Amino acid sequence: MKLTRRKVVLGAAALVVATGAVVQWVWHPFGGRPWRGQAHQVALDFAAPDALIDSESLSRLPRDMLRVPLLRDVLSEDFVNYYEDNEGRLSVAGALRRIAFEHDLDWTEALLQRVFDEPARVMLWRGPDGTLRYWALAMQRNGLAKVLQALATVAPGDSQLSRVGEVGGAPLYALRLNAARSLLVAGKGERLVVLSEAGMLLDAESQPIGARAGAVAAWLGDDAGARETPARTFALEPAGARFSGHRLVVGTNYLSFGYQTFFPAIEALRFDFPGGADNKPGGRADWHSAALVDGARLPERWNTAALWQALPADPAACATLPVDWPAAGKMLQAIGGEAGLAAQRGEENQEKGLATRIGEAFSGPAAVCWYGKSGLAAPLFAARLKSPQAAAALRPLLGALFAQVIGAHEPKADGGDGTYRRLPVQHREEAGASVWTRPVSSPYGTQRTKGSPFATQLAAGAYFPVTLALAGDTVLFSPDATLVEDALAVAAKRFPAAADSMPRELLARTVLGFTPSTLASLARREATDALPAEQEAVFLNAARAHLFPKLKMLSAYPAVSLVLPDGLPAQRGWVPVAWRQAGPSPAGAAAPVGPPGQEGEQ
């Protein structure tokens, strides 16, 4: 085939066009850069964040947290440096510096620092890994208007910055930090909003999601009331334009890993740090704490006196929760199965279901405690029944529940027929108490398999002697039988109770307590046991250099408890809580958690 001059010219032109198209598609030197949207849409509710921060200066927040003496000694400056030098913040700062350099913008370091020095609200949501991974920043842009104006100018030709649409009439920009993550930035009037992930607002087609776009538009708008929707979720007063200090709010659904269904009366915890003349560097810590409580859903007004009298003395940490017992009964019913439990109890026609019986029999809050003699995986649980009559009626049900729910498959105990077999439940009656125990194999167990009477039947080198007990009107449960035995000894007046070392007038109002010295010892032992064998020396050296000194500082502090006020609201509302120093300071201890005063309030 003969090549003519015309064909050569056309071929060369086509080659040039194709080359230009490839260059534009890959490097985009001529502007018009398309944004490759994030395909993964994030599931969250903009109206209900898991945590919320109002701050007059985000950059000062970590340092102000260290004004609490215990946090200062345990966290030190490493905590501040982590949040000032974390990967996300450095990526944003680096991208902005590059944009300023390549496009010859007069952005100074002071100007960029103002992003973190202006009054702002940060809303946070948990990610798939359970951490507060996603966040939205809403603030008055003030001196940042210059930055936003420059973004509009440079976006068409920048390699990391793209305009992806509009939200609430404001241009929406994506700042690509890496191949998997882009920030979204929108500014309107005097308002600025930044989203940590593109998938928080955009769907797989890079289009704004309707309800979320409306929320962002409200954060950008002039209506202060519309901007306060996330705050109203936590029953907070509006922060206001002249907010000073810091306000941190965390939902208990997040703190409890999603188990808030079982104690719906506690909705959130709040920590306030007021600004002003009294808030000066080097001054005394001035944090205040509060809890969002729905009084209408509190069992027995969260009276904890009977629990402290039933728990063994010297716990490393204890917490009480106002449990919704009907909800707990529904969970047990789903796990145990009504028919199977009725058969185990020898019942054919049971008028009341399991959920109803549990809800009617149990009363008041429940407690969970960790002790230095056991492990983090084996706390002691305690709850109370309404009466001895309720205890007698519930005893067969508790035994059946324990036999059906507790246990692990023991391959060495299956007799060779391949059926699912567990070691038998051991039941005994002792001093008016009913006790059920079943050994359960686990490499993290509190007892060693070697030397036990059933060692040949266990599948692991350790096991948990899981135990349930009913003593009077108190139900006790723990993966470690030793803790249940101690609690039974408390009931028999043979072992001191936790209440013996607490002020009597505070028994009913103390909802949480921890002993730093015991807790530090427990944490050190657990950390040492968890070191991987193949790299134990490396991790042990790191623990000795960084973890153990902090635990030693922690152990110098006195025992601390969290105390409710005398009266709780009948309806939903915030109540102040006080941190109380529960014992004398050991030699060499630093200042207590809170400043001196009534009940050690802070």
C-alpha positions in Angstrom: 0.0 0.0 0.0 1.5 3.3 -1.1 1.8 6.0 1.5 0.8 9.4 0.2 1.7 12.7 1.6 -2.0 13.1 2.8 -1.9 9.9 4.7 1.4 10.7 6.4 0.0 14.1 7.5 -3.2 12.6 8.8 -1.4 9.8 10.6 1.0 12.3 12.3 -2.0 14.5 13.3 -3.8 11.5 14.8 -0.7 10.5 16.7 -0.3 14.0 18.1 -4.0 14.1 19.2 -3.7 10.6 20.8 -0.5 11.5 22.6 -2.1 14.7 23.8 -5.2 12.9 25.1 -3.0 10.4 27.0 -0.9 13.1 28.5 -4.0 15.1 29.5 -5.7 12.0 30.9 -2.6 11.0 33.0 -1.0 14.4 34.0 -3.7 17.0 33.2 -1.3 19.8 32.3 -4.1 21.7 30.5 -6.6 21.9 33.4 -10.1 20.3 33.6 -8.8 17.6 35.9 -11.7 15.1 36.7 -12.0 13.9 40.2 -12.0 10.1 40.7 -14.7 9.8 43.2 -14.5 7.5 46.2 -16.6 4.4 45.5 -17.1 3.5 49.1 -20.0 5.3 50.6 -19.6 5.7 54.4 -22.7 4.8 56.5 -23.3 7.4 59.2 -25.9 9.9 60.5 -24.9 13.5 60.3 -27.5 14.4 62.9 -26.2 12.0 65.5 -22.4 12.0 65.8 -20.7 9.6 68.2 -18.7 12.4 69.7 -18.7 16.2 69.5 -16.1 18.8 70.3 -16.6 22.6 70.6 -13.4 24.5 71.0 -12.1 28.0 70.8 -8.8 26.6 69.6 -8.3 23.0 68.5 -4.5 23.3 68.6 -4.7 24.0 72.4 -7.0 21.2 73.2 -4.4 18.4 73.7 -2.3 20.7 75.9 -5.3 21.7 78.0 -6.2 18.1 78.5 -2.8 17.6 80.1 -3.7 20.2 82.7 -5.3 17.3 84.6 -2.4 16.0 86.7 -3.1 12.3 86.2 -3.3 12.7 82.4 -0.2 14.9 82.4 1.9 12.3 84.1 0.5 9.3 82.2 0.3 10.8 78.7 3.0 13.5 78.8 4.1 15.5 75.8 3.9 12.5 73.5 0.2 12.8 73.5 0.4 16.4 72.3 3.0 15.5 69.7 0.9 12.7 68.4 -2.0 14.9 67.6 0.2 17.7 66.3 2.3 15.4 64.1 -0.2 12.7 63.0 -0.2 11.5 59.4 -3.5 13.2 58.5 -2.6 16.6 59.8 0.8 16.5 58.2 -0.7 15.3 54.9 -3.1 18.3 54.8 -0.4 20.7 55.7 2.0 19.3 53.2 -0.6 19.5 50.4 -1.4 23.1 51.2 2.3 24.1 51.2 2.8 22.4 47.9 -0.2 24.2 46.4 1.1 27.5 47.7 4.6 26.9 46.3 3.6 25.6 42.9 1.0 28.3 42.3 3.0 31.1 43.8 0.5 31.9 46.6 1.5 34.0 49.6 0.2 31.6 52.2 2.3 31.9 55.3 2.8 29.3 58.0 0.8 31.6 60.4 -2.1 31.6 57.9 -2.2 27.8 57.7 -1.9 27.5 61.5 -5.1 29.5 61.8 -7.1 26.5 60.5 -6.5 25.0 63.9 -6.6 28.1 66.0 -10.1 29.4 65.1 -13.2 28.5 67.1 -14.6 25.3 65.6 -16.9 22.4 66.1 -15.7 18.9 65.3 -18.2 16.0 64.9 -16.8 12.4 64.9 -18.2 9.1 63.9 -16.9 5.6 64.4 -15.4 3.6 61.5 -15.5 -0.2 60.8 -12.6 -0.7 63.2 -14.5 1.0 66.1 -12.3 4.1 66.2 -13.5 7.6 65.7 -12.3 7.6 62.1 -14.6 10.0 60.3 -15.0 13.7 61.2 -16.5 16.9 60.1 -15.1 20.3 60.9 -17.4 23.3 60.9 -16.1 26.8 61.7 -16.1 30.5 61.0 -13.6 30.9 58.2 -12.6 34.5 59.3 -9.0 34.9 58.0 -9.2 31.7 55.9 -11.3 33.5 53.2 -8.0 34.1 51.4 -7.3 30.4 51.2 -10.7 29.5 49.9 -10.5 32.2 47.2 -7.1 30.8 46.1 -8.6 27.2 45.9 -11.1 28.3 43.4 -8.3 29.8 41.2 -5.9 26.9 41.3 -8.3 23.9 41.4 -8.6 23.5 37.5 -4.9 22.9 37.1 -3.8 21.2 40.3 -2.8 17.6 40.7 -4.4 17.2 44.2 -7.2 19.7 44.2 -10.5 19.3 42.2 -13.9 20.9 42.2 -16.4 18.1 42.5 -19.7 20.0 42.6 -21.8 22.2 44.9 -23.5 21.8 48.2 -25.9 24.4 49.5 -25.0 26.8 46.7 -21.3 26.6 47.7 -18.5 25.1 45.6 -17.3 21.8 46.9 -13.6 20.9 46.5 -11.8 17.6 47.0 -8.2 17.6 48.3 -6.6 14.2 47.5 -4.2 13.2 50.2 -3.4 9.7 48.8 -4.9 7.2 46.4 -7.5 6.1 48.9 -8.5 9.3 50.7 -9.7 12.8 49.8 -10.9 15.6 52.1 -13.9 17.6 51.0 -13.9 21.4 51.6 -16.8 23.8 51.2 -17.0 27.5 52.1 -19.9 30.0 52.0 -20.1 33.4 53.4 -18.3 33.3 56.7 -18.6 29.5 57.2 -16.2 26.7 56.3 -16.9 22.9 56.4 -14.3 20.2 56.0 -15.1 16.4 55.8 -12.4 13.8 56.4 -13.7 11.4 53.7 -15.3 12.0 50.4 -17.6 9.0 51.0 -19.2 10.9 53.9 -21.0 13.2 51.4 -20.7 11.6 48.0 -22.1 8.4 46.6 -20.4 6.0 44.2 -21.2 8.3 41.3 -19.6 11.3 43.1 -23.0 12.9 43.7 -24.0 14.5 47.0 -26.3 12.3 49.1 -29.5 14.2 49.7 -30.0 14.3 53.5 -26.3 14.7 54.1 -26.0 17.5 51.6 -28.8 19.2 53.5 -26.9 18.9 56.8 -23.7 20.3 55.3 -25.8 23.2 53.8 -27.1 23.9 57.2 -23.6 24.0 58.7 -22.7 26.5 56.0 -25.8 28.6 56.4 -26.5 31.7 58.5 -29.3 30.0 60.6 -27.5 29.3 63.9 -30.4 27.1 65.0 -30.1 24.8 62.0 -26.4 24.5 62.7 -27.1 23.1 66.2 -28.8 19.9 65.1 -25.9 17.7 66.2 -25.7 19.5 69.5 -29.4 19.0 70.2 -28.8 15.2 69.8 -26.9 15.5 73.1 -29.3 18.0 74.6 -26.5 20.7 74.6 -27.0 24.4 74.8 -25.8 26.3 71.6 -22.1 26.9 71.7 -22.6 30.5 70.5 -20.3 32.7 68.5 -18.2 33.7 71.5 -17.7 30.2 72.9 -14.5 29.9 75.0 -12.7 26.9 76.3 -13.5 23.4 75.2 -16.5 21.1 75.4 -16.0 17.4 74.7 -19.1 15.1 74.5 -18.9 11.3 73.9 -21.9 9.1 73.4 -22.1 6.0 75.6 -23.2 3.9 72.6 -19.6 4.5 71.3 -18.0 4.0 74.7 -19.8 0.8 75.3 -19.0 -0.7 71.8 -22.7 -0.6 70.9 -24.2 -2.1 74.0 -26.1 1.0 75.1 -29.3 -0.8 74.4 -28.9 -2.5 77.7 -28.6 0.8 79.7 -30.4 3.4 77.7 -30.7 5.8 80.6 -27.1 7.0 80.2 -26.7 8.7 76.9 -23.4 10.6 76.9 -20.5 12.0 79.0 -19.4 15.6 78.8 -16.1 17.3 79.8 -16.0 21.1 79.9 -12.9 23.3 80.2 -13.9 26.9 80.5 -11.7 29.6 79.0 -11.1 33.1 80.2 -8.8 34.8 82.6 -8.7 31.8 85.0 -7.6 29.4 82.2 -3.9 30.2 82.0 -0.9 27.9 81.1 0.5 26.3 84.2 -2.6 26.9 86.2 -4.7 24.3 88.1 -6.7 21.9 86.0 -10.3 23.1 85.7 -12.1 20.4 83.8 -15.8 19.7 84.8 -17.6 16.5 84.1 -21.3 15.7 83.5 -23.5 12.9 82.3 -26.6 13.0 80.1 -29.2 10.9 82.0 -32.8 10.0 81.2 -34.3 9.8 84.7 -37.4 8.2 83.5 -35.4 5.1 82.4 -33.3 4.7 85.5 -33.9 1.5 87.5 -34.2 2.4 91.2 -32.7 5.8 90.6 -29.2 4.2 90.0 -28.9 3.3 93.7 -25.6 1.3 94.0 -25.3 0.8 97.7 -26.3 -2.9 97.7 -23.9 -3.7 94.9 -20.9 -2.2 96.7 -21.9 -4.3 99.8 -21.9 -7.5 97.7 -18.6 -6.9 95.8 -15.2 -8.1 97.2 -12.8 -5.4 98.4 -9.8 -3.9 96.5 -11.0 -4.0 92.9 -8.6 -2.5 90.3 -11.6 -0.9 88.6 -15.4 -1.1 89.0 -18.3 0.4 87.1 -22.0 0.2 87.6 -24.7 0.6 85.0 -28.5 1.0 85.2 -29.4 -2.0 83.1 -32.7 -2.3 81.1 -33.5 -5.8 82.3 -36.3 -6.5 79.8 -33.9 -5.8 77.0 -31.3 -8.1 78.6 -34.0 -10.8 78.9 -34.8 -10.5 75.2 -31.1 -11.1 74.4 -30.9 -14.1 76.6 -34.1 -15.5 75.0 -32.6 -15.1 71.6 -29.4 -16.9 72.7 -30.9 -19.6 74.8 -34.1 -20.5 73.0 -37.3 -20.7 74.9 -38.1 -24.4 74.0 -34.7 -25.7 74.9 -34.6 -24.0 78.2 -38.1 -25.1 79.1 -37.1 -28.7 78.3 -34.0 -28.5 80.5 -36.1 -27.2 83.4 -38.7 -29.9 82.9 -41.4 -27.3 82.0 -44.0 -27.9 79.3 -46.3 -24.9 79.5 -44.6 -21.8 80.8 -47.0 -18.9 80.6 -44.3 -16.2 80.8 -41.5 -16.0 78.4 -37.9 -15.8 79.3 -37.6 -12.1 78.5 -40.5 -11.3 80.8 -39.3 -13.4 83.7 -35.8 -11.9 83.5 -37.3 -8.4 83.3 -39.6 -9.0 86.3 -37.0 -10.7 88.5 -34.0 -8.5 88.3 -33.9 -5.0 89.7 -31.6 -2.0 89.9 -28.1 -1.5 88.3 -25.5 -4.1 87.6 -21.7 -4.0 88.3 -18.6 -5.2 86.6 -15.2 -5.3 88.4 -11.7 -6.2 87.5 -9.3 -7.5 90.2 -5.5 -7.7 90.4 -5.6 -11.4 91.2 -7.4 -12.2 87.9 -7.1 -10.9 84.4 -8.7 -8.4 82.1 -10.6 -11.1 80.3 -12.2 -12.3 83.5 -14.1 -9.6 85.4 -16.7 -10.2 88.0 -20.3 -9.3 87.2 -23.0 -8.7 89.9 -26.7 -8.0 89.8 -29.6 -8.2 92.2 -33.0 -9.7 92.2 -36.1 -8.1 93.6 -36.6 -10.5 96.5 -35.6 -13.9 97.9 -38.9 -15.3 96.4 -37.8 -14.1 92.9 -34.5 -15.7 93.5 -36.1 -19.1 94.3 -38.3 -18.9 91.3 -35.4 -18.0 89.0 -32.9 -20.6 90.2 -33.9 -23.4 87.8 -33.9 -20.9 84.9 -30.4 -19.6 85.7 -29.0 -23.2 85.9 -30.5 -24.0 82.5 -29.2 -20.8 80.9 -25.7 -21.5 82.2 -25.7 -25.1 80.9 -27.0 -24.1 77.5 -25.0 -20.9 76.8 -21.6 -21.4 78.5 -19.0 -23.8 77.1 -16.7 -24.5 74.2 -16.3 -27.5 71.9 -13.7 -29.7 73.4 -12.3 -32.0 70.6 -10.6 -34.3 73.1 -13.8 -34.8 75.0 -16.1 -35.8 72.1 -15.6 -39.5 72.4 -14.8 -39.9 68.8 -18.3 -39.5 67.4 -17.7 -36.0 66.2 -20.6 -34.5 68.1 -20.4 -31.1 69.8 -19.4 -31.8 73.4 -18.5 -29.7 76.4 -17.2 -30.6 79.8 -20.1 -31.2 82.3 -21.5 -28.5 84.5 -20.6 -28.9 88.2 -23.4 -27.8 90.5 -23.3 -27.5 94.2 -25.3 -26.0 97.0 -23.2 -24.3 99.7 -24.3 -22.1 102.7 -27.6 -21.3 101.0 -25.9 -20.4 97.7 -26.3 -22.2 94.4 -23.1 -22.5 92.3 -22.7 -23.7 88.7 -19.2 -24.2 87.2 -17.9 -25.4 83.8 -14.3 -25.4 82.6 -13.8 -23.8 79.2 -10.6 -24.2 77.2 -8.8 -21.0 76.2 -5.2 -20.0 75.7 -6.0 -16.9 77.7 -7.5 -18.7 80.6 -6.8 -17.9 84.2 -6.0 -21.5 85.2 -3.3 -23.8 83.8 -4.6 -27.1 82.3 -1.7 -29.1 83.7 -2.6 -30.7 87.0 -6.3 -30.3 86.6 -8.5 -33.4 87.0 -9.8 -32.9 83.4 -6.5 -32.0 81.8 -6.7 -34.7 79.2 -10.1 -33.4 78.0 -9.1 -29.8 77.5 -8.0 -28.5 74.1 -5.7 -25.7 75.3 -3.0 -25.2 77.8 -5.2 -23.0 79.9 -8.9 -22.7 80.8 -11.5 -20.5 82.4 -13.4 -22.0 85.4 -16.5 -20.1 84.3 -18.8 -19.8 87.3 -22.4 -18.6 88.1 -23.7 -18.2 91.6 -27.0 -17.2 93.2 -26.5 -16.1 96.9 -29.6 -14.7 98.5 -30.9 -12.1 96.1 -27.5 -11.5 94.4 -26.4 -13.1 91.1 -22.7 -13.4 90.5 -20.9 -14.4 87.3 -17.2 -14.5 86.2 -15.0 -16.5 83.9 -12.7 -16.8 87.0 -14.2 -18.9 89.8 -11.9 -17.3 92.4 -13.7 -14.0 92.1 -17.1 -15.6 92.6 -15.8 -17.5 95.6 -14.6 -14.1 97.1 -18.0 -12.6 96.5 -19.6 -15.6 98.2 -17.2 -15.1 101.1 -18.4 -11.5 101.3 -22.0 -12.7 101.6 -20.9 -15.1 104.4 -19.0 -12.3 106.2 -15.7 -14.0 105.7 -14.2 -11.5 103.3 -14.3 -7.7 103.3 -16.6 -5.9 100.9 -15.8 -3.0 98.7 -18.3 -0.9 100.7 -16.1 -1.3 103.8 -13.6 1.3 102.5 -16.1 3.7 101.1 -17.9 6.6 102.9 -21.3 5.3 103.9 -23.0 8.5 102.7 -21.7 8.0 99.2 -22.4 4.3 98.7 -25.7 4.9 96.9 -24.2 7.6 94.6 -20.8 6.1 93.7 -21.1 4.7 90.2 -17.4 4.1 89.2 -14.1 3.7 90.9 -10.6 2.6 90.2 -7.4 2.0 92.3 -4.5 3.2 90.2 -1.9 1.1 92.0 -3.8 -2.2 91.5 -4.9 -1.2 87.9 -1.3 -0.4 87.0 -0.1 -3.8 88.3 -2.8 -5.6 86.4 -2.0 -3.7 83.2 1.7 -4.5 83.4 1.1 -8.2 83.9 -1.4 -8.4 81.1 0.9 -6.4 78.7 3.8 -8.7 79.5 1.8 -11.8 79.0 0.6 -10.6 75.6 4.0 -10.1 74.1 4.5 -12.2 71.0 7.1 -14.9 71.7 9.0 -14.5 68.5 9.5 -10.8 69.2 9.2 -10.7 72.9 12.6 -9.0 73.5 11.9 -6.2 71.1 8.5 -5.4 72.5 9.6 -5.9 76.1 12.4 -3.3 75.6 9.8 -0.9 74.2 7.4 -1.6 77.1 10.2 -0.9 79.6 11.1 2.3 77.9 7.6 3.7 77.4 4.8 1.8 79.1 6.2 0.7 82.5 7.4 4.2 83.6 3.9 5.5 82.9 2.3 2.7 84.8 4.6 3.5 87.7 3.5 7.1 87.7 -0.1 5.9 87.6 0.4 3.6 90.6 1.4 6.6 92.8 -2.1 8.1 92.6 -4.8 7.5 95.3 -8.0 5.6 94.5 -10.6 7.6 92.6 -14.4 7.3 92.3 -17.1 9.0 90.3 -20.0 10.3 92.4 -23.5 11.4 91.3 -25.3 14.4 92.8 -27.9 13.9 95.5 -30.8 14.1 93.1 -31.2 13.0 89.5 -33.7 14.5 87.1 -37.0 12.9 86.5 -36.6 13.5 82.8 -33.7 13.7 80.3 -31.0 16.2 81.2 -27.3 16.8 82.1 -26.2 16.2 85.7 -22.8 17.2 87.1 -20.7 14.4 88.4 -17.8 14.7 90.9 -14.4 12.9 90.9 -13.6 12.0 94.4 -10.2 11.1 95.9 -11.1 8.0 97.8 -8.0 7.5 99.8 -4.7 9.1 101.0 -2.0 9.9 98.5 0.9 7.4 98.5 4.3 8.7 99.1 5.6 10.7 96.1 2.1 11.0 94.5 1.4 14.0 92.4 -1.8 16.1 92.7 -5.1 14.2 92.6 -7.3 14.0 89.5 -9.3 17.0 90.5 -8.5 20.2 92.4 -9.2 20.1 96.2 -12.6 21.0 97.3 -16.0 19.4 97.9 -15.7 15.7 97.1 -12.7 16.5 94.9 -14.8 18.0 92.2 -13.2 19.2 89.0 
